[in-house]
């Protein structure tokens, strides 16, 4: 058994090339999605999916998850650094979402400190900050009569703003802005658009905003509705302002990272955001900023005294932006009774009996035009605005999942709607999921996918990053400087140039609504869920040559009823073997579960099925160390484990993690240093399974110094058989425990 996994480096013949799919022969709901989502992928020869989204029977009500554990007080150690690969594999790099998904966190608040988050955001945004973009000011037109009203009200002299403070401290400038806006609102309401809502400009000051991933306070935020004028939450924030007394701070890394910290919190609390608007006022110098899933875009600087009309247009726009202008998804709607259908704005609309809704292509729509996701021509699904999952970062896919059901309320929440901003160079996740039959064990039920198209245009317009940005040429990116971390006056992010990564807004509908893996209840069910996921993984690889590449605790769900589970999130999947890059900006996978070879920046092997099987092993080990059977995290967790992050500011965390895993997976170390870290009940139940799996994955004859190429299909089949046999034996021995 051990040799079947251990000989993964032998150079056997590669897997057969994937067959080229034929055009669809009939149009079901699934093909209605895919045939209308743009010419970025092919369709399967036939569609095995139901002709109606409502053919899926609703499961019984699902058990609710347990209470969320309070965020750990201990700050996790920083994991950063970029390592360049010598192959066509993408470089090793992490973004700011990693603090929410490691051994110290459990999708609760990470409470990452500013120095830690600044370094992660610096890596995430390097080469993705477009700076001095004058066209950003074109967003702010204002009313021609507004400046005249300011003069008539003795707010502006014709040369400068009357109440601009001699000492431009943050507190004084904040008072100036709030007084300016309140005076115009009270005495010159006619200069605002007739239907505009003037939102509150609130000073956070020393008060940390609620509902954040990190403890952050801001200078100024424009907020929507608050219950009884209560505390400000990131869920209320519409736009952000940052104030500095020194004009020289307008173009530094520090101010970009400060805004980025706030934009990250907005994206995390409001995952239906397409972008986040912001501004800086450093002394009397103003810039406007735009953060989206490709990075940041900053304007040229203006002086508010010499450009009063433009300043007034900008500051009043920040106070009155509607849902579309402030960046909310234009294809998620809200409607009360027979009232107008409007873009859903969670800072204003508080769902009670009324839920926001989306439209998906109708199965009867057999046109060749893009799917109409913006009007009532499709099937309506209500979505629960309390997200199931979301990715807390800026320059990323921004994946967000919501529960969904027919808008007529005829069933429970039985579907999952997943939105993300995929790289334009990647196939959508639905491209892979549509290949399987909905009866395939260990895989979710595919219902449809499409690229999202925007309303209001004569011709269909896809929602992508280029549509959100000024039409600028792509710029080259300079290599990162060696002087890290960035300082208060450094300008590395602004001098790096910008290479725009176009991302496309994509929507997937699937089912059922699974339960988190941590709610496994019994170790028998945990092993069964992993076994089911591996069966689904094997089917996708052997039948369709699809490789998942991101095995993690969040990517396996438990079935809503009964035992077992299924594998989700094929965002990073590729057809294997591949001969070109995947479109990902950095090495794929979740850090804690990455295989040894994947952690090495100089590996000569592309990601292969053996790596995913190794990730399944780390996943079982992770669950046995950090979770009790009732779904609660161990508190406190073991201090030193195989998953302990590298030290803060480790310049090569990937190699450090590789060294840690290499040493801990040796027989003696595994027995004496790893197994004792398991939860007490897991030691009794899972030690035998883990010992067998470790022996199979890392046998004595494996020579780390020999690299004889990727494993062949026979070795991969043997590896699947070996792992499944280990799990079958473990399930039988546990007998339901």
ABEGO torsion letter per residue (X at the ends): XAAAAAAAABBBBBBBBBBBBBBBABBBAAAAAAAAAEBABBBBABBABBABAAABBBBBBBBBBBBBBBBBABBBBBBBEBBBBABABBBBBBBAAAAABBAABAGBBAGBBAAAAAAAAAAAABGABBBGBAAAAAABAEBAAAAAAAAAAGABAGABBAABBABBBAAAAAAAAAAAAAAAAAAAAAABBAABBBBBBBBAEABBBBGBABBBBBABBBBBBBBGGBBBBAAABABBBBBBABAAAABBAAAAAAAAAAAAAAAAABAABABBBBBBBBEABBBBBBBBAAEBBBBBBBBAAABAAAAAAAAAAAAABBAAAAGBBAABBBBBEABBBBBBBAAABBBBABBBBBBBBBAABABABBBBAABAABBBBBBBABBABBBBBABBAGBBBBBBBBAAGABBBABBBBBBBBBAABBBAAAAAAABBAABBGBBBBAEBBBBBBBGBABBBBBBAAAABBBBBBBBBBBBBABOBBBAABAAAAAAEBBBBBBBBBBBBBOBBBBBAAAAGBAAAAAAAAAAAAAAAAAAAAAAGBBAGBBBAAABBBBABEBEBBBBGAAABBBOBBABBAGBABBBEBAAABBAAAABAABABBBBAAAAAAAAAAAAAAAAAABBAAGBBBOBBBABBAABBBBBGBABAAAAAAAAAAAAABAAAAAAAAAAABBAAAAAAAAAAAAAAAAAABBAABBAABBAEBBBAAAAAAAAAAAAAAAAAAAAAAGGX
